Amino acid sequence: MTPTRVRYRVVGFALTLAILSYIQRVAISQAAGPIAHDLKLDKQQLGSVLGAFGLAYAAFEIPMGLYGDKKGVRRVLGQIVIAWSFFTALTGAAWNMTSLWVIRFLFGAGEAGCFPNLTRMLSQWLPRRERIRAQALMWASTRWGGAVTPPLALLGITLFGWRLSFVAFALLGVIWAVWFLARFRENPADDPAVNEAELALLQESHRMVTQHQGHWLRVLLQPQVLLLMCQYFCWSYIWYFFVTWLPTYLSEAQGQSAAATAGFAVLPLLFGGFGSIVSGLLPLHLPRRWIAAGCYVVVLALLLLLPTVHGVGPAIAIMAAISFFGDVTMPISWNACVEIGRRYTATVGAAMNMFANFSGFVAPFVGGYILKHYDNDWARVLHVMAAFAAIGAFLWLFIDPTGERANRRDIPADLQP
């Protein structure tokens, strides 16, 4: 009997939601000017509003991941997509700084559950080889979605104004949620379109996500999970340069115009997506630990080389290569959340992603501090990033992305629920 392909519909759910989440997330950056003008916000107030999302996103990662592990991804994703779409639409109704800050905070709390629960959804609906490739494709979609969203969002704001544009972005989320709730089933066995052959493919995945592991907090405190979170912080620290300081670097250090800067800034995200795709295509027998460590070493070397090159062409080529090799580690990291977390896949993924969002606060702040106090020394900023690449490579020497080391021993009885 030939297996049915219902699981590929689930991959479609993941890819479209990954792109949608970035559309709704990035839209406000394009609307920042009109919003600041209409609501009379100064730079500090606007920065506070933009930071409200990141604060909530980091704070609610673990609760939303744990919620998905306990209640199931169908219930949780359906609820949070409708909720964050509501707050996306409500953004267009903001009347002052306080109302906008609260709305964006609640929007961030909803989006916090997206990727941890998508990771769990893929882990329970795909066999291992397909899961790794789907993770790679999902993260490539986020990078490419992030690259094309700004001009699309700007077009909508230009045509309809920023208030109605947020309503339009919200409707996309509602459409997705209705489609998802109508067609998705938590357990593949409950979907009448799945035949016995496809169920047989998914038996190992079902056992993994239902395996008893004891208390979720003990799972998070395993050394393997802590190491995984720390290495993810290291890459995120470097990656946030591309979405925060890169335009300023191209302008000040490379003398580029605003138009040229906007064009060049797309390339690292574009090549990061290619890195994710390559990661998913690597043969399964290749040791992921050494691939990840090797990629960090390459990133380290490129960051040390970057301050010595002259000309925007070589500089942007090096940054695209940094993004490519760094993003090779992304699917490896998220698949490790599945292999280590098992029943608590979403919770482990949420904890790792929470660390990434802390780096989203730390990296721009440290970069700004260095530029202010060290005479606009971009080389020093890049050298600090290189130090994090070195730490990431070192940490991967001790991480087992297959999950065997983390799941070797049973959880003590006194910590079982």
C-alpha positions as CSV (number, residue, x, y, z in Angstrom):
1,M,0.0,0.0,0.0
2,T,1.3,3.4,-0.9
3,P,1.3,5.9,2.0
4,T,-1.1,8.9,1.6
5,R,0.5,12.3,1.8
6,V,-1.7,14.1,4.3
7,R,1.5,15.0,6.2
8,Y,2.5,17.3,3.4
9,R,-0.6,19.4,4.1
10,V,0.7,19.8,7.6
11,V,4.0,21.1,6.2
12,G,1.9,23.6,4.2
13,F,0.3,24.8,7.5
14,A,3.7,25.3,9.0
15,L,5.2,27.2,6.1
16,T,2.3,29.6,5.6
17,L,2.1,30.4,9.3
18,A,5.8,31.0,9.5
19,I,5.6,33.5,6.7
20,L,2.4,35.1,8.0
21,S,3.9,35.6,11.5
22,Y,6.7,37.6,9.9
23,I,4.4,39.7,7.8
24,Q,2.3,40.7,10.8
25,R,5.5,41.2,12.9
26,V,7.5,43.3,10.5
27,A,4.6,45.5,9.3
28,I,5.0,47.9,12.1
29,S,8.6,48.7,11.2
30,Q,7.4,50.0,7.8
31,A,4.5,52.0,9.5
32,A,6.7,53.5,12.2
33,G,7.0,56.9,10.5
34,P,3.2,57.4,9.9
35,I,2.4,56.0,13.4
36,A,4.9,58.4,15.1
37,H,3.5,61.3,13.1
38,D,-0.2,60.6,13.8
39,L,0.2,59.6,17.5
40,K,2.9,62.3,18.1
41,L,5.5,59.9,19.4
42,D,9.1,60.9,19.8
43,K,12.0,58.4,19.1
44,Q,12.2,57.2,22.7
45,Q,8.4,56.5,22.8
46,L,8.5,54.7,19.4
47,G,11.5,52.6,20.6
48,S,9.5,51.6,23.6
49,V,6.6,50.5,21.5
50,L,8.8,48.5,19.2
51,G,10.5,46.9,22.2
52,A,7.1,45.9,23.8
53,F,6.8,43.0,21.2
54,G,10.3,41.6,22.1
55,L,9.7,41.8,25.8
56,A,6.4,39.9,25.6
57,Y,7.8,37.5,23.1
58,A,10.6,36.4,25.4
59,A,8.5,36.4,28.6
60,F,5.7,34.2,27.1
61,E,7.9,31.7,25.2
62,I,8.0,29.0,27.9
63,P,4.3,29.4,29.0
64,M,3.1,29.1,25.4
65,G,5.4,26.2,24.6
66,L,4.2,24.3,27.8
67,Y,0.6,25.1,26.9
68,G,1.1,23.4,23.5
69,D,2.7,20.4,25.0
70,K,-0.1,20.0,27.5
71,K,-3.2,20.9,25.4
72,G,-2.0,20.1,21.8
73,V,-1.0,22.3,19.0
74,R,-4.4,22.3,17.2
75,R,-6.0,24.0,20.1
76,V,-3.1,26.3,20.9
77,L,-2.2,27.5,17.4
78,G,-5.9,28.1,16.6
79,Q,-6.3,30.2,19.7
80,I,-3.1,32.2,19.5
81,V,-3.3,33.0,15.7
82,I,-6.8,34.4,16.2
83,A,-5.7,36.3,19.3
84,W,-2.6,37.9,17.7
85,S,-4.5,38.7,14.5
86,F,-7.1,40.5,16.7
87,F,-4.3,42.6,18.2
88,T,-2.8,43.2,14.8
89,A,-6.1,44.7,13.7
90,L,-6.4,46.6,17.0
91,T,-3.0,48.2,16.2
92,G,-4.8,50.3,13.6
93,A,-7.2,51.6,16.3
94,A,-4.4,52.8,18.7
95,W,-5.0,56.4,19.9
96,N,-1.9,57.1,22.0
97,M,1.5,55.7,23.1
98,T,0.1,53.7,26.0
99,S,-2.7,52.0,24.0
100,L,-0.2,51.1,21.2
101,W,2.3,49.8,23.8
102,V,-0.3,47.5,25.4
103,I,-1.6,46.3,22.0
104,R,1.9,45.4,20.8
105,F,2.8,43.7,24.1
106,L,-0.3,41.5,23.8
107,F,0.5,40.8,20.1
108,G,4.0,39.6,21.1
109,A,2.6,37.4,23.8
110,G,0.4,35.6,21.2
111,E,3.2,35.2,18.7
112,A,5.5,33.7,21.3
113,G,3.8,30.3,20.9
114,C,4.2,30.2,17.1
115,F,7.5,28.4,16.4
116,P,7.7,26.1,19.4
117,N,4.2,24.7,18.6
118,L,5.0,24.5,14.9
119,T,8.1,22.5,15.8
120,R,6.0,20.1,17.9
121,M,3.4,19.8,15.0
122,L,6.1,18.8,12.5
123,S,7.6,16.4,15.0
124,Q,4.3,14.5,15.5
125,W,3.3,14.5,11.8
126,L,6.6,13.7,10.0
127,P,9.1,10.9,10.1
128,R,12.7,12.0,11.1
129,R,14.1,12.6,7.6
130,E,11.1,14.6,6.4
131,R,10.9,16.5,9.7
132,I,14.5,17.7,9.3
133,R,13.9,18.9,5.8
134,A,10.6,20.5,6.7
135,Q,12.3,22.4,9.6
136,A,14.9,23.6,7.1
137,L,12.2,24.8,4.6
138,M,10.3,26.5,7.4
139,W,13.3,28.5,8.6
140,A,14.2,29.4,5.0
141,S,10.7,30.6,4.5
142,T,11.0,33.0,7.5
143,R,14.3,34.4,6.2
144,W,12.9,34.9,2.7
145,G,9.6,36.2,4.1
146,G,11.5,38.7,6.2
147,A,13.4,39.8,3.1
148,V,10.2,40.5,1.0
149,T,7.9,41.7,3.7
150,P,9.1,45.3,4.0
151,P,8.3,46.3,0.4
152,L,5.0,44.5,0.5
153,A,4.0,46.1,3.8
154,L,5.1,49.5,2.5
155,L,2.9,49.0,-0.6
156,G,-0.1,48.2,1.6
157,I,0.5,51.2,3.8
158,T,0.9,53.5,0.8
159,L,-2.3,52.3,-0.8
160,F,-4.6,52.0,2.2
161,G,-2.9,53.9,5.1
162,W,-1.4,52.3,8.1
163,R,-4.6,51.8,10.1
164,L,-6.5,49.8,7.4
165,S,-3.3,48.0,6.4
166,F,-3.1,46.4,9.9
167,V,-6.8,45.2,9.5
168,A,-5.8,43.6,6.2
169,F,-2.8,41.9,7.7
170,A,-5.1,40.6,10.5
171,L,-7.6,39.1,8.1
172,L,-4.8,36.9,6.7
173,G,-4.4,35.4,10.1
174,V,-8.1,34.7,10.6
175,I,-8.3,33.0,7.2
176,W,-5.3,30.8,8.1
177,A,-6.9,29.9,11.5
178,V,-10.2,28.9,9.9
179,W,-8.4,26.7,7.3
180,F,-6.2,25.2,10.0
181,L,-9.0,24.3,12.5
182,A,-11.1,22.8,9.7
183,R,-8.4,20.6,8.2
184,F,-5.8,19.8,10.9
185,R,-6.1,16.9,13.4
186,E,-3.8,16.6,16.4
187,N,-3.3,12.8,16.0
188,P,-2.7,11.5,12.5
189,A,-4.8,8.5,13.4
190,D,-7.9,10.8,13.7
191,D,-7.6,12.1,10.2
192,P,-9.8,9.9,7.9
193,A,-7.6,10.8,4.9
194,V,-4.5,9.1,6.4
195,N,-4.2,5.4,5.4
196,E,-2.5,2.6,7.3
197,A,0.8,3.0,5.4
198,E,1.2,6.6,6.3
199,L,0.3,5.8,9.9
200,A,3.1,3.2,9.9
201,L,5.6,5.9,8.8
202,L,4.6,8.1,11.7
203,Q,4.7,5.4,14.5
204,E,8.1,6.4,15.8
205,S,7.2,10.1,15.8
206,H,4.0,9.4,17.8
207,R,6.0,7.4,20.4
208,M,8.5,10.2,20.7
209,V,6.1,13.0,21.4
210,T,4.1,10.9,23.9
211,Q,7.0,9.5,25.8
212,H,6.8,10.0,29.5
213,Q,9.7,12.2,30.8
214,G,8.5,13.4,34.1
215,H,8.3,17.1,35.1
216,W,8.8,19.7,32.4
217,L,11.1,21.8,34.6
218,R,13.6,19.0,35.1
219,V,13.7,18.5,31.3
220,L,14.6,22.2,30.9
221,L,17.3,22.0,33.5
222,Q,19.1,19.2,31.7
223,P,22.7,20.2,30.8
224,Q,22.0,19.4,27.1
225,V,19.1,21.8,27.0
226,L,21.0,24.5,28.8
227,L,23.9,24.1,26.3
228,L,21.5,24.2,23.4
229,M,19.9,27.4,24.6
230,C,23.3,29.1,25.1
231,Q,24.6,28.2,21.7
232,Y,21.4,29.5,20.1
233,F,21.9,32.8,22.0
234,C,25.4,33.0,20.4
235,W,24.1,32.7,16.8
236,S,21.1,35.0,17.5
237,Y,23.5,37.7,18.9
238,I,25.3,37.6,15.5
239,W,22.2,37.4,13.4
240,Y,20.5,40.4,15.0
241,F,23.3,42.6,13.5
242,F,21.6,42.0,10.1
243,V,18.2,43.3,11.3
244,T,19.4,46.1,13.5
245,W,22.9,47.6,12.7
246,L,23.5,46.5,9.1
247,P,21.9,49.5,7.4
248,T,23.9,51.9,9.6
249,Y,27.1,49.9,9.0
250,L,26.6,50.0,5.3
251,S,26.0,53.7,5.4
252,E,28.8,54.7,7.8
253,A,31.5,52.1,7.2
254,Q,30.9,51.5,3.5
255,G,29.5,54.9,2.5
256,Q,26.3,53.6,0.9
257,S,23.2,55.6,0.1
258,A,19.8,54.8,1.7
259,A,18.6,53.2,-1.5
260,A,21.7,51.0,-1.9
261,T,21.6,50.1,1.8
262,A,18.0,48.8,1.4
263,G,19.0,46.6,-1.5
264,F,22.2,45.2,0.1
265,A,20.4,44.5,3.4
266,V,18.2,41.9,1.7
267,L,21.2,39.6,0.8
268,P,22.1,38.2,4.2
269,L,18.5,37.2,4.8
270,L,18.3,35.7,1.3
271,F,21.5,33.6,1.7
272,G,20.5,32.6,5.3
273,G,17.5,30.9,3.7
274,F,19.8,29.0,1.4
275,G,21.8,27.9,4.4
276,S,18.7,26.5,6.0
277,I,17.8,24.6,2.8
278,V,21.3,23.1,2.6
279,S,21.1,22.0,6.2
280,G,17.9,20.1,5.5
281,L,19.4,18.3,2.5
282,L,22.5,17.0,4.3
283,P,22.7,13.2,4.6
284,L,21.4,11.9,7.9
285,H,24.6,10.0,8.7
286,L,26.6,13.2,8.9
287,P,27.2,14.2,12.5
288,R,25.2,17.3,13.2
289,R,27.3,18.3,16.1
290,W,30.4,18.7,14.0
291,I,28.5,20.4,11.2
292,A,27.2,23.0,13.6
293,A,30.6,23.5,15.3
294,G,32.3,23.8,11.9
295,C,29.8,26.4,10.7
296,Y,30.5,28.5,13.8
297,V,34.2,28.3,13.1
298,V,33.7,29.5,9.6
299,V,31.5,32.4,10.9
300,L,34.3,33.2,13.4
301,A,36.9,33.4,10.6
302,L,34.6,35.5,8.4
303,L,33.9,38.0,11.2
304,L,37.6,38.4,11.8
305,L,38.2,39.0,8.1
306,L,35.3,41.5,7.6
307,P,37.0,44.6,9.2
308,T,40.0,44.1,6.9
309,V,38.2,44.2,3.6
310,H,37.6,47.3,1.5
311,G,34.6,48.0,-0.7
312,V,30.9,47.2,-0.2
313,G,30.9,44.3,-2.6
314,P,33.4,42.1,-0.7
315,A,31.9,43.2,2.6
316,I,28.3,42.3,1.7
317,A,29.5,39.0,0.2
318,I,31.2,38.1,3.5
319,M,28.1,39.0,5.5
320,A,25.9,36.9,3.1
321,A,28.4,34.0,3.7
322,I,28.2,34.6,7.5
323,S,24.4,34.4,7.3
324,F,24.5,31.3,5.1
325,F,26.8,29.3,7.4
326,G,25.1,30.5,10.6
327,D,21.7,29.5,9.3
328,V,22.9,26.0,8.5
329,T,22.8,25.6,12.3
330,M,19.2,26.7,12.6
331,P,17.4,23.5,11.6
332,I,20.0,21.5,13.5
333,S,19.2,23.4,16.7
334,W,15.4,23.1,16.3
335,N,15.6,19.4,15.4
336,A,17.7,18.9,18.6
337,C,14.7,20.4,20.5
338,V,12.6,17.6,19.1
339,E,15.1,14.8,19.8
340,I,15.9,16.1,23.4
341,G,12.5,17.5,24.3
342,R,10.3,14.7,22.9
343,R,7.0,15.1,24.8
344,Y,8.1,18.6,25.8
345,T,9.3,19.5,22.3
346,A,7.4,22.9,22.3
347,T,8.6,23.7,25.8
348,V,12.3,23.1,25.0
349,G,11.9,25.0,21.7
350,A,10.3,27.9,23.6
351,A,13.1,28.0,26.1
352,M,15.7,28.1,23.4
353,N,13.9,30.8,21.4
354,M,13.5,32.8,24.6
355,F,17.3,33.0,24.9
356,A,17.4,34.1,21.2
357,N,15.1,37.0,22.0
358,F,17.1,38.1,25.0
359,S,20.0,38.4,22.5
360,G,17.7,40.6,20.5
361,F,17.9,43.1,23.3
362,V,21.5,42.6,24.3
363,A,23.1,42.7,20.9
364,P,21.8,46.1,19.7
365,F,22.5,47.6,23.1
366,V,26.1,46.3,23.3
367,G,26.7,47.4,19.7
368,G,25.4,50.9,20.4
369,Y,27.5,51.2,23.6
370,I,30.7,50.2,21.7
371,L,30.0,52.7,18.9
372,K,29.3,55.5,21.3
373,H,32.2,55.0,23.7
374,Y,34.9,53.7,21.2
375,D,34.7,56.4,18.5
376,N,32.3,54.5,16.1
377,D,34.7,51.5,16.0
378,W,32.8,49.0,13.8
379,A,35.7,46.5,14.0
380,R,35.3,46.2,17.7
381,V,31.6,45.5,17.2
382,L,32.4,42.7,14.8
383,H,35.1,41.3,17.1
384,V,32.6,40.9,19.9
385,M,30.3,39.0,17.4
386,A,33.3,36.8,16.6
387,A,33.8,36.1,20.3
388,F,30.2,34.8,20.4
389,A,30.9,32.6,17.3
390,A,33.9,31.1,19.2
391,I,31.7,30.4,22.2
392,G,29.1,28.8,20.0
393,A,31.6,26.5,18.4
394,F,32.9,25.4,21.8
395,L,29.5,24.7,23.1
396,W,28.6,22.4,20.2
397,L,31.5,20.1,21.2
398,F,29.3,19.0,24.2
399,I,25.9,19.0,22.6
400,D,24.3,15.7,21.4
401,P,21.7,16.7,18.9
402,T,20.4,13.2,18.6
403,G,19.0,13.4,22.2
404,E,20.6,10.1,23.3
405,R,22.7,11.7,26.0
406,A,19.8,13.8,27.4
407,N,17.3,10.8,27.4
408,R,19.7,8.1,28.6
409,R,18.3,8.1,32.2
410,D,14.8,8.1,33.5
411,I,13.5,11.2,35.4
412,P,13.5,10.7,39.2
413,A,10.1,9.6,40.6
414,D,9.9,12.6,43.0
415,L,9.8,15.0,40.0
416,Q,7.2,13.1,37.9
417,P,3.8,14.8,37.7
